[in-house]
Amino acid sequence: MNKRQFLKGSLALSAVAALHRQRAGAEVTVPRDNWAGTFHYHTDRVLQPRSVDEVCQAVKSVSSVRALGTRHSFNGIADSTSAQISTLGLTDFQIDPVAKTVTVGSGMKYGDLAKALDKAGFALANMASLPHISVGGSIATGTHGSGLRNGNLATSVRGLEFVAADGKVHTLRSDRDGDAFQGAVVGLGSFGIVTHVTLAIEPTYNMTQIVYRDLDFAQLEHNFEAIMNTGYSTSLFTNWQHHQAWQVWIKRRVDQDGSAPPPANFYGATLATQKLHPVLGQDPAKTTEQLNMVGKWYERLPHFKMEFTPSTGREIQTEYFVPFESAYQAVLAVESLRDQITPHLFVTELRSIAADDLWLSMAYQRRSLAIHFTWKPEWDAVTLLLPQIEAKLKPFSPRPHWAKVNTLRAAQIDGVYPKMSEFKQMRKQYDPQGKFVNSYMREEVLG
Ligand SMILES: Cc1cc2nc3c(=O)[nH]c(=O)nc-3n(C[C@H](O)[C@H](O)[C@H](O)COP(=O)(O)OP(=O)(O)OC[C@H]3O[C@@H](n4cnc5c(N)ncnc54)[C@H](O)[C@@H]3O)c2cc1C
C-alpha cells in the first residue's frame, strides 16, 4: 500500500467512525459531579443520543456503560469508569387519553412532563420533593413522595421500553409481562438504557398545602398512622432535638375536601401563618405555596419550585425504609443518636409509602416509613455516623434508598429483598457480560 492509498483508507475509516459516533449520539460535556457536587464521576465520556436508534448504536459502541439522568443521586449508582449515556436528549411524549397513559422519553424531567400533562387536562398521582429529576432516573431508583395510600413514582409505570446489552429494543408491560415487568421497573439501570416509560395518568386536580409547627413526638406513639394519613401526602421535618417535628407539611386534594379551612391545632401542633422552608435559614420563596392557597397538583406535590435550587444545593442525602408497623420504635431508635446527628444535619424528613409489588422497590410488600437525612457536605462525619444509625435500625430490617448514601453492602441488603435472587437472574438474561455493571452494582447489589 502506498502513502496515498493508506491516507485514503484512513480517511474512509475515520469517516465511518465519525458517522458511527454521530449515529450513537454526540459526545457531550456534562458536569462530572452529581447535582450536589458531592460525588465525582470516573469517566469523561458521555454520549447523548437523541433517538431510540441512536441509543441502540450508543450501547453497541461501548463495552461498559451506565445511564445518566439529571445527576440527582448521591452515590456511585450512575457512575462508570468507561462511559455514560445521558438520556437528556430523549424528551418526547405522547398522551393516550383513552388508555389514560402518557408515554414519555426517559430523560424528561417530571416538572416539564407535569406542565404538559396539565395543559392536556391530566395529572400524575404523585411526585417527589422536587420536580427537577428525570422520569427514567427516578423510577430506576424507586423515588417516592409521601402518603400511606400512595405508592412510589414507579408504581405509576405501565410500560418500559429499553435497549439491553445486545443493542436491541425490548419492551415490558404491566398487563402482559407479570414478573418480568415487576422485576425490571425499579431496575437500578442494570437492564439497559430505558428509552421510554408509559405512566398511568388521571384527570387534573388542584391541591392546597398547609404547615403546622412543633408536633410532639409523643403524639406519634398512638397516632402515627392517623397523622400520616391526614390529607393526601404528609411529611414531618425534624432535627431530632426536643422530641418533636419542627414542621408538619400536609398536602390536600381539593377534590377530597382539601380546601376546607384547616384547624388551628393539629395533635398539639400549631398552624403556621407564614410560609416556611423545611431547612432553617433557607429562603421560603423556593418552596411551593402553602397557607392553604389552591394551586395545581404539580405546584403543591413537590416541596420545591422548578425555577429554584431545591433543598440546600450542596448536601449529602441518606434514607432508610422500615415497616410502617415499627415506625414509632424506629424513630425512637434514631432519636437516641440525636446529639451525634444534629450537628451534621440540615434536616430529617419522615414520609410514608404504600406497599407495592416491584421487586427492588424499597416498599416491596411493606407499607413503609422512610427516614431521610439531608446532611451537611461533611463526608467524614457522615460516613462515621451511618453505621451507628444502621445498627440502631437493624432490628427493623432497613432498606436503604438506592440513590442515597449508606454503608450497607450487598450481603446485608440481599436479605431484605425477598426477590433479590430472581432479580439477579433476570438481569443476567438482559446483560450476560455485565455491560451495565459498575462498582456500585457489584458492591451494593450483586455481591
Ligand atoms: C434535592 C434532592 C431532592 C430529592 N428528593 C427525593 C425525594 O423526594 N424522593 C426520593 O425518593 N428521592 C429524592 N431524591 C433522589 C432522586 O430522586 C434520585 O436520585 C433519582 O434517582 C434522581 O433521578 P436522576 O434522573 O437524577 O438520576 P441519576 O442520578 O442521573 O441516575 C440514577 C440512577 O438511575 C439510572 N438511570 C437514569 N436514567 C436511566 C434510564 N433512562 N434508564 C436506565 N437507568 C437510568 C442511572 O444509571 C443511575 O443508576 C432527591 C435528590 C435531590 C438531589
The ligand as a Tripos MOL2 file, in Angstrom:
@<TRIPOS>MOLECULE
LIG
   53    58     1     0     0
SMALL
NO_CHARGES

@<TRIPOS>ATOM
      1 C1        -32.5980   17.8650   46.2320 C.3       1 LIG1
      2 C2        -32.9900   16.4400   46.0360 C.ar      1 LIG1
      3 C3        -34.2190   16.0020   46.4870 C.ar      1 LIG1
      4 C4        -34.5880   14.6550   46.3160 C.ar      1 LIG1
      5 N1        -35.8330   14.2750   46.7300 N.ar      1 LIG1
      6 C5        -36.1930   12.9880   46.6060 C.ar      1 LIG1
      7 C6        -37.4790   12.5540   47.0220 C.ar      1 LIG1
      8 O1        -38.3350   13.3550   47.3930 O.2       1 LIG1
      9 N2        -37.7580   11.2360   46.9750 N.ar      1 LIG1
     10 C7        -36.8440   10.3160   46.5470 C.ar      1 LIG1
     11 O2        -37.1350    9.1260   46.5610 O.2       1 LIG1
     12 N3        -35.6390   10.7050   46.0720 N.ar      1 LIG1
     13 C8        -35.3060   12.0150   46.0990 C.ar      1 LIG1
     14 N4        -34.0770   12.4110   45.6220 N.ar      1 LIG1
     15 C9        -33.2080   11.4110   44.9850 C.3       1 LIG1
     16 C10       -33.5430   11.3030   43.4960 C.3       1 LIG1
     17 O3        -34.8760   11.1720   43.2740 O.3       1 LIG1
     18 C11       -32.8780   10.0780   42.8900 C.3       1 LIG1
     19 O4        -31.5090   10.2670   43.0000 O.3       1 LIG1
     20 C12       -33.2250    9.8650   41.4070 C.3       1 LIG1
     21 O5        -32.6460    8.6510   41.0060 O.3       1 LIG1
     22 C13       -32.7340   11.0200   40.5680 C.3       1 LIG1
     23 O6        -33.0040   10.8400   39.1960 O.3       1 LIG1
     24 P1        -31.9020   11.2870   38.1440 P.3       1 LIG1
     25 O7        -32.5330   11.3740   36.8250 O.co2     1 LIG1
     26 O8        -31.1660   12.4730   38.6260 O.co2     1 LIG1
     27 O9        -30.9550   10.0090   38.1590 O.3       1 LIG1
     28 P2        -29.3650    9.8740   38.0490 P.3       1 LIG1
     29 O10       -28.7540   10.2970   39.3230 O.co2     1 LIG1
     30 O11       -28.8870   10.5000   36.8300 O.co2     1 LIG1
     31 O12       -29.2800    8.2840   37.9340 O.3       1 LIG1
     32 C14       -29.7540    7.4680   38.9800 C.3       1 LIG1
     33 C15       -29.7800    6.0100   38.5470 C.3       1 LIG1
     34 O13       -30.7660    5.8040   37.5470 O.3       1 LIG1
     35 C16       -30.1860    5.2170   36.3930 C.3       1 LIG1
     36 N5        -30.8620    5.7710   35.2420 N.ar      1 LIG1
     37 C17       -31.0710    7.0710   34.9510 C.ar      1 LIG1
     38 N6        -31.7640    7.1580   33.8100 N.ar      1 LIG1
     39 C18       -31.9570    5.9060   33.3610 C.ar      1 LIG1
     40 C19       -32.5540    5.3470   32.2060 C.ar      1 LIG1
     41 N7        -33.1440    6.0940   31.2830 N.pl3     1 LIG1
     42 N8        -32.5170    4.0180   32.0480 N.ar      1 LIG1
     43 C20       -31.9450    3.2080   32.9670 C.ar      1 LIG1
     44 N9        -31.3890    3.6770   34.0850 N.ar      1 LIG1
     45 C21       -31.3910    5.0050   34.2750 C.ar      1 LIG1
     46 C22       -28.7110    5.5970   36.4450 C.3       1 LIG1
     47 O14       -27.9050    4.6630   35.7300 O.3       1 LIG1
     48 C23       -28.4740    5.5060   37.9220 C.3       1 LIG1
     49 O15       -28.2790    4.1740   38.2630 O.3       1 LIG1
     50 C24       -33.7000   13.7320   45.7210 C.ar      1 LIG1
     51 C25       -32.4580   14.1840   45.2470 C.ar      1 LIG1
     52 C26       -32.1150   15.5260   45.3820 C.ar      1 LIG1
     53 C27       -30.8060   15.9860   44.8510 C.3       1 LIG1
@<TRIPOS>BOND
     1     1     2 1
     2     2     3 ar
     3     2    52 ar
     4     3     4 ar
     5     4     5 ar
     6     4    50 ar
     7     5     6 ar
     8     6     7 ar
     9     6    13 1
    10     7     8 2
    11     7     9 ar
    12     9    10 ar
    13    10    11 2
    14    10    12 ar
    15    12    13 ar
    16    13    14 ar
    17    14    15 1
    18    14    50 ar
    19    15    16 1
    20    16    17 1
    21    16    18 1
    22    18    19 1
    23    18    20 1
    24    20    21 1
    25    20    22 1
    26    22    23 1
    27    23    24 1
    28    24    25 2
    29    24    26 1
    30    24    27 1
    31    27    28 1
    32    28    29 2
    33    28    30 1
    34    28    31 1
    35    31    32 1
    36    32    33 1
    37    33    34 1
    38    33    48 1
    39    34    35 1
    40    35    36 1
    41    35    46 1
    42    36    37 ar
    43    36    45 ar
    44    37    38 ar
    45    38    39 ar
    46    39    40 ar
    47    39    45 ar
    48    40    41 1
    49    40    42 ar
    50    42    43 ar
    51    43    44 ar
    52    44    45 ar
    53    46    47 1
    54    46    48 1
    55    48    49 1
    56    50    51 ar
    57    51    52 ar
    58    52    53 1
@<TRIPOS>SUBSTRUCTURE
     1 LIG1         1 GROUP 0 **** ****
